């Protein structure tokens, strides 16, 4: 079976190159072609000896997703790419252009099994996990297309990262590899619905990434209604695991909270949320729900949002309200699907 040379650390490539009888330094040259110059035709890798180029042609493949189409928001702050994987599966990934740099939101699965009522990604269920190299390719799709540096990566696209644990962990290590993206792990955020056993496991990896928990409610009654997977994990246990993550890694946990009018956005909900988290060192990222055609849930008005924020701040909580980006191209939180058209309608 041909060896796929895409998605390997420099030490891994050095070991493989030497196993083929070539000097160790050729691995760095090969990595440079792939990840710096975006040269994917082995015959064009002129710094490599002819014998090595021939070997690459005969014994390897370079399997990475194909860019099918691209959409950009009217303000130019958001770009979404549709990628076709080697098996024909389709995924979306998003680049958010901030003043401090480009942030890539990647998918970790084709589809999603979590069933969150506000999320379009889960409508057709889970098709399969993505490999670490397929996750890496999502970032490089933007690096190559935009020729722009990547400041940060968020694992917040389609899928639940902690149910694809091993490949996600490998991707994080690939992203931090000096021969590849060389991203500081502190600039990587992993978002999870709250898979409690895996939160403990991730904490014990001692990686300095940011953990974002999709909390979305102050109690189990509301959470079970909008986040079906939460029936497997009590909200108190999710918060307890979050405390362990902070204690073990020293990294403050972010609680993501979708604000839905008449569901979880009342002053009483805010007070209950403060009681649930107590004096925990955490951050609340409030997200007014985005419009998706398959639901009839709506965001609170600005006065309601401001009141919710003021209650959290009164209790000493760190709070931000997420800026909506890419809504008109279905690239905002909860809107990623598996395909799109240039006129923004789903086939």
C-alpha positions in Angstrom: 0.0 0.0 0.0 1.5 3.4 -0.9 2.7 5.6 1.9 0.7 8.9 2.3 3.4 11.5 2.9 0.9 14.2 4.0 0.5 14.9 7.7 3.7 13.7 9.4 6.0 15.4 11.8 9.6 16.1 10.8 11.0 13.3 13.1 8.5 10.9 11.5 9.6 11.9 8.0 13.2 11.8 8.9 12.8 8.2 10.1 10.9 7.2 6.9 13.4 8.9 4.6 16.3 7.2 6.2 14.5 3.8 6.0 14.5 4.4 2.2 18.2 4.9 2.2 18.4 8.7 1.9 20.1 11.2 4.3 18.1 12.6 7.2 18.3 16.2 5.9 16.2 15.2 2.8 13.1 15.0 5.0 13.4 18.7 5.9 13.6 19.6 2.2 10.6 17.5 1.5 8.6 19.1 4.3 9.6 22.5 3.0 8.2 21.7 -0.4 4.9 20.5 1.0 4.3 22.9 3.9 6.1 26.1 2.8 6.1 26.2 -0.9 2.9 24.2 -1.5 4.6 22.1 -4.2 2.8 18.8 -4.6 4.2 17.5 -7.8 7.2 15.3 -7.0 8.8 16.0 -10.3 9.0 19.7 -9.4 11.0 19.1 -6.2 14.3 19.8 -7.9 16.3 20.0 -4.7 15.7 16.3 -4.2 17.9 13.9 -6.1 16.3 12.1 -9.1 16.4 8.8 -7.4 14.4 10.1 -4.5 11.9 11.8 -6.8 11.4 8.5 -8.6 10.9 6.7 -5.3 8.3 9.2 -4.2 6.4 8.8 -7.5 6.4 5.0 -7.3 6.0 4.4 -3.5 3.9 7.2 -2.1 0.7 9.2 -2.5 -0.1 12.7 -1.5 -3.7 12.4 -0.3 -5.2 15.7 0.9 -8.7 17.2 0.3 -9.7 19.1 -2.8 -11.1 22.6 -2.6 -14.5 22.5 -4.2 -15.7 26.0 -3.6 -15.2 29.1 -1.5 -17.6 31.7 -0.1 -16.7 35.1 1.5 -18.9 37.3 3.7 -19.9 40.7 2.5 -17.6 42.5 5.0 -14.7 40.3 4.0 -14.2 39.1 7.6 -15.1 35.5 7.1 -14.2 32.9 4.4 -15.7 29.4 4.2 -14.2 26.6 2.1 -15.9 23.3 1.0 -13.5 20.4 0.9 -13.9 17.0 -0.8 -12.1 14.2 1.0 -10.4 11.2 -0.7 -13.5 9.1 -0.2 -15.9 11.7 -1.6 -17.1 13.0 1.8 -17.6 16.8 2.1 -16.6 19.0 5.0 -16.6 22.8 5.6 -14.0 24.8 7.4 -13.9 28.6 8.1 -11.3 31.3 8.4 -12.2 34.3 10.5 -10.1 37.4 9.7 -9.5 39.3 13.0 -7.4 42.4 13.6 -4.9 40.2 15.5 -4.7 37.6 12.8 -6.4 34.7 11.0 -8.3 32.1 13.1 -9.2 28.8 11.4 -12.3 26.9 12.6 -11.8 23.2 11.6 -14.1 20.2 11.6 -13.1 17.0 13.4 -15.8 14.7 11.9 -17.9 14.3 8.8 -21.3 15.2 10.4 -22.0 14.9 14.1 -23.8 12.6 16.4 -24.4 15.0 19.3 -27.9 16.1 18.1 -27.8 19.7 19.5 -31.1 21.3 18.4 -29.5 24.6 17.3 -26.8 23.0 15.1 -27.1 22.2 11.4 -24.0 20.0 11.5 -25.8 17.2 13.3 -28.9 17.0 11.0 -27.7 14.0 9.0 -25.8 12.3 11.9 -22.2 11.2 12.0 -20.7 9.7 8.9 -17.1 9.2 10.1 -14.2 10.6 12.0 -11.6 12.7 10.3 -7.9 11.8 10.4 -5.3 14.1 11.9 -3.9 14.7 8.4 -7.4 15.7 7.1 -7.7 18.2 9.9 -4.2 19.6 9.1 -5.2 19.9 5.4 -8.1 22.2 6.4 -5.7 24.7 7.8 -3.3 24.4 4.9 -6.2 25.0 2.5 -6.4 28.5 3.9 -2.6 29.0 4.1 -2.2 28.1 0.5 -5.3 30.0 -0.8 -4.8 33.2 1.3 -1.0 33.1 1.6 -1.6 34.5 5.1 -0.2 33.5 8.5 -2.4 31.5 10.9 -2.7 33.0 14.4 -5.0 30.5 16.0 -7.0 27.3 15.5 -10.4 26.4 17.0 -11.8 22.9 16.9 -15.4 24.1 16.7 -16.6 23.0 13.3 -18.6 19.9 12.5 -18.1 17.0 15.0 -17.4 16.4 18.7 -13.6 16.4 19.1 -13.5 14.3 22.2 -15.2 11.3 20.5 -12.4 11.3 17.9 -9.8 11.6 20.7 -6.6 10.0 19.3 -6.8 11.7 15.9 -7.6 15.1 17.4 -4.7 14.7 19.8 -2.4 13.9 17.0 -3.6 16.9 15.0 -2.9 19.2 18.0 0.7 17.9 18.1 1.0 18.2 14.3 -0.2 21.8 14.6 2.5 22.6 17.1 5.3 20.9 15.2 8.0 23.3 14.2 8.3 21.7 10.8 4.6 22.1 10.1 2.3 24.9 11.4 4.4 25.8 14.4 1.3 27.1 16.2 1.6 27.8 19.9 -0.6 25.3 21.7 -1.9 28.2 23.7 -3.5 29.4 20.5 -5.5 26.2 20.0 -9.0 25.9 21.5 -10.9 22.6 21.6 -14.7 22.8 22.0 -16.6 19.9 23.4 -20.2 19.2 24.4 -18.8 17.9 27.7 -17.7 14.3 27.4 -16.8 14.0 31.0 -14.3 11.0 31.0 -12.4 12.5 28.0 -12.1 15.9 29.8 -10.3 14.2 32.6 -8.1 12.3 30.1 -7.3 15.5 28.1 -6.4 17.3 31.4 -3.9 14.6 32.1 -2.2 15.1 28.8 -1.0 18.5 30.2 -1.3 20.3 26.9 -1.6 24.1 27.3 -4.6 24.3 25.0 -7.8 26.2 25.9 -10.8 24.0 26.7 -14.2 25.4 25.7 -17.3 23.6 27.1 -20.6 23.9 25.4 -22.7 24.4 28.6 -25.7 26.3 27.1 -27.8 25.9 30.2 -27.7 26.4 34.0 -29.4 23.1 34.8 -30.0 19.6 33.5 -33.6 20.1 32.6 -32.9 22.9 30.0 -29.6 21.3 28.9 -31.1 17.9 28.1 -33.7 19.7 26.0 -31.3 21.5 23.7 -28.2 19.2 24.0 -29.4 15.6 23.9 -25.9 14.1 24.6 -26.0 15.8 28.0 -28.4 13.1 29.3 -25.3 11.0 29.7 -23.4 13.5 31.9 -25.0 15.6 34.7 -24.2 19.3 34.5 -22.6 19.2 37.9 -20.2 16.5 36.7 -19.3 18.6 33.6 -18.4 21.6 35.9 -16.5 19.3 38.2 -14.4 18.0 35.3 -13.8 21.6 34.2 -12.5 22.4 37.6 -10.1 19.5 37.4 -9.0 20.7 33.9 -8.1 24.1 35.4 -6.4 22.6 38.4 -4.3 20.2 36.3 -3.3 22.4 33.4 -3.6 25.9 34.9 -5.7 26.9 31.8 -8.9 28.7 32.4 -11.9 27.0 31.0 -14.4 28.8 28.7 -18.0 28.0 29.0 -19.9 28.5 25.7 -23.5 29.5 26.2 -25.9 29.8 23.3 -28.5 32.5 24.3 -32.0 31.4 23.2 -35.0 33.7 23.9 -37.5 32.2 26.3 -35.3 29.1 26.8 -32.1 29.9 28.8 -31.6 33.7 28.7 -33.7 35.0 31.6 -32.2 36.8 34.6 -33.1 33.7 36.7 -31.1 31.6 34.4 -28.1 33.9 34.8 -28.4 33.8 38.6 -28.6 30.0 38.5 -25.5 29.8 36.2 -23.5 31.8 38.8 -24.6 29.5 41.5 -23.6 26.4 39.4 -20.1 27.6 38.8 -19.5 29.3 42.1 -16.1 30.9 42.5 -14.5 28.9 39.7 -12.0 30.7 37.6 -13.7 30.5 34.2 -14.8 32.6 31.3 -18.3 32.8 29.7 -18.6 33.2 26.0 -22.2 34.2 25.3 -23.4 33.4 21.8 -26.8 34.8 20.6 -28.3 31.9 18.6 -27.7 32.2 14.8 -30.5 31.6 12.3 -30.7 28.1 10.8 -33.6 27.1 8.6 -34.5 23.9 10.4 -35.3 25.4 13.8 -37.6 28.1 15.2 -35.4 29.4 18.0 -34.5 33.1 18.3 -31.9 35.2 20.1 -32.8 37.5 23.0 -33.0 41.2 22.2 -30.1 43.5 23.2 -31.6 44.6 26.5 -32.1 41.0 27.6 -28.5 40.2 26.6 -27.1 43.2 28.4 -29.1 42.2 31.6 -27.7 38.6 31.4 -24.2 40.0 31.1 -24.6 42.4 34.0 -25.8 39.7 36.3 -22.7 37.5 35.5 -20.4 40.5 35.9 -22.1 41.4 39.2 -21.0 38.0 40.5 -17.4 38.6 39.3 -17.6 36.5 36.1 -15.5 37.2 33.0 -17.9 37.5 30.1 -17.8 38.3 26.4 -20.6 38.3 23.8 -19.4 36.6 20.7 -19.3 38.8 17.6 -21.4 37.3 14.9 -19.3 36.5 11.8 -20.3 34.8 8.5 -24.0 34.5 9.2 -25.0 35.4 5.6 -22.8 32.6 4.2 -23.9 30.0 6.8 -20.5 30.0 8.4 -21.4 31.2 11.9 -21.7 29.0 15.0 -24.0 26.1 14.5 -24.5 26.7 10.7 -21.9 24.4 9.1 -23.3 21.6 7.0 -21.7 19.4 4.4 -22.1 21.4 1.2 -23.1 24.8 -0.1 -23.8 26.7 -3.2 -22.5 30.1 -4.2 -26.0 31.5 -3.8 -26.0 30.2 -0.2 -28.8 27.8 -0.6 -28.4 24.1 0.4 -29.0 21.7 -2.4 
